[in-house]
Amino acid sequence: MIVRPKVRGFFCVTAHPAGCAAHIQEQIDQIRNRGPIQNGPKRALVIGASTGYGLASRITAAFGSGAGTFGVYYDRPPAEDRPATPGWYNTIAFERAATAAGLYARSLNGDAFSDAIKNQAIDLIGRELGPIDLVVYSVASPRRVHPRTGAIHKSVIKPVGQPYTNKTVDTDLGIVSDITIEPATAEEIADTVAVMGGEDWELWMQALDRAGLLAPGATAVAYSYIGPEVTWPIYRNGTIGLAKEDLERAARRIDAMLKAHGPGRALVSINKALVTQASSAIPVVPLYIAVLYKIMKAQGTHEGCIDQIQRLFSTQLYNGRALAQDDGGRVRLDDREMQPEVQRQIREIWPRVATENLDELTDIQGYRAEFLKLFGFGLAGVDYDADVDLNMTS
């Protein structure tokens, strides 16, 4: 089948198997070219392992420090006339590359929120890999079936307290317009925290602890975002932000649990705004990212997911470096994004952005290119006119 990109709003409904494999190899090469990460992890569990920061973490652990990795992900396999979701192809490509390099790599496709997947993962880790010294929690999901109550929780991206109006962009059509979002109800807030907060991370860590599968001195890390004031009403002060506050609450509890057994630690890393499947769904944020990319690329300070995670591992988590934490105990990988000069330029550009000058004032073309790469399109050396095996089994 010849696979072309089919974009529907903030999602691409097709993914290219060979392109996804090329994207994985590109990231592996980046990690290898930067040399080994001293004293890095040797047995890593990545929950939410198939795209974005979770995938970058798995690649960095494996090819930066030779770690055996176990990945949990939730992706749709291919059908007869329909490609799989990109995470499916990413995972196959990663496992092939890791196996060829002599590294342990096992993945489990299923609902990470469920007890069944936790139990399966723990059973396999116990039999095949052994005690984990790095747990990465990077789950992004629109819904969660609670494993204890059976309740279905659905997350929303809304402000809290009052309506929010600001600019946004249709990244496919290139149209800038105003959007007004009504505030979330109390039930919507609670549901969003249930889906995107820290409870499930805690349940994973407790299950690993009960099974004796946390190595002494283990590190647990989850990813978050704060961003500039222009996005706060829809992000940091909105429903997502309240969920991220709960993630930080969970980090403190997990940290105490790990320290009860020795020098372990749990932390939240505040990462840079990047084009991911999750960020593309948040109103206002894609336009902010397009402006940010324009500025940071001109400065030479732009980083992608793999760059961010390599820097996290090599300058924060490992190599004997001290953590650079803010007053909330969070590691700040968004330091280059939040430089005063970068934010000053964003504040200057933001009121002027319109449909007519979008290409001039933003890096919308770069945004689109990065978005399509998430689905395996636009990679050098890939013949997009060739028939491809949707099953990617050989």
C-alpha positions, 0 to 999 in steps of 0.5 A: 500500500502507498501511504500518504499523510491525511491530516484531520485537524490536529491529528494525522490519521495515517502513519508511514511504517518506513518513515517511522523507522527512519525517524527512530534511526535518526534519534538513535544516531543523535544519541550515539553521536553524543557519546555514552551517558556515564552511570546511566540506567541499566534497566528501565521501565517506560510507561507511555513509551511509543511517542514523544518524550517517553519514546525519547527516554527509551531511546536515550536509556538504551543507546545512551547508557546500554539499558535494557528497556521495557516499554508499555504503550497503547497503540492500534495495530494495522488493519487490511487497508489502514496503517497502524498508529505511529507508536505501533511502528515506532515500537517495532523499529525501536525493538529491532534496533535495540535487539541488533545492538544486543540490548534487551527490549520488550514491549507490552501494548495495552491500557497502562491504567489497568491492573491487568497490564500492570500485572503482565508487565511486572510478571515479565519484568520479574522473569526477564529483566530484574529490578528496575533502576529507572521508571519513566512515566509519560502517559498522555490519554484522553480517558481512563477507566479507573481500575478500582471503581470502574468509573470512566474519566474523560479529560478536557482542555479548559480554563478554570473559573472564567472563559478564556479568549486568545489567538489560535491557529489551524496549523493545517490551513494556516488560519489565525483566529480568536477562540473562546473556551468556556470554563470547566465544571467541577466534574470536568476538573476532577475527571481531568485530574483522574486521567492526567494526574499522578494517581496512576504513576503511584499505582505503578510504583506501589506495584513495582515495590510490592513485587520487589522490582525497584532497585536500590537508588532507583529514579522515577521521573514524570514529565510536565510543562509550565510555559509562559503567561500567554498559555497559563489560562488554558494550561498551567492555570487550567484543567491540565495544570491542576492535573500536573499539580497532582502529578507533583503531589504524587512525585513527593509521595513516590520520593518518600517511598523510594527514600524509605528503601535507600537513596532513591528519588522521584521528580518531575521534569518541566520540559520545553514546548514541542510539537507532539501529538498531545500538544497539538490538541491544546488551543493556543499552544500550537501558535505559541510553539510556531512563534517559539521555534522561529525565535529559538532556531534563530538563536541556535538554542532549539531542541527537539524531544530527543535533545531534551531527554539526552540533556536531562539524562546527561546533565541532571539525572546521571553523570554525577551532576547535581539537580538544577531544581526550582523552588518547587523541586522541579527540574527545569529543562525549559530553561532555554525557552524561558530565557527573558530575551526569548519571552520578550520577543514572543510578547512583542510578536504575539499581538501582531500575528495574523493569517496574512503574516503567519509565515513571516512571524512564525515557523509554521512551516517548521511546525508542520514538518515536525508534526508530519515527522511524528507520523513518519512523513518527510524523512530523508531517504524514504521512498514515499511512492513505494508500496509498504508492508503495513504490518512491518513484520519483516 
